[in-house]
């Protein structure tokens, strides 16, 4: 699995988890969903994402 595939997997899982938490515990978890969305937007313009740096350090191949 490459960095891009890993990044998409992590983003998708985090969005689903935050939606689950928002529906079952507190609506405030939607702020986390919004944070993920904003991060995805900025990474589309800047071509940089903090999670990609983490994945590179963990040894995920490019």
Secondary structure, 3 states (H helix, E strand, C coil): CCHHHHHHHHHHHHHHHHHHHHHHCCHHHHHHHHHHHHHHHHHHHHCCCHHHHHHHHCCCCC
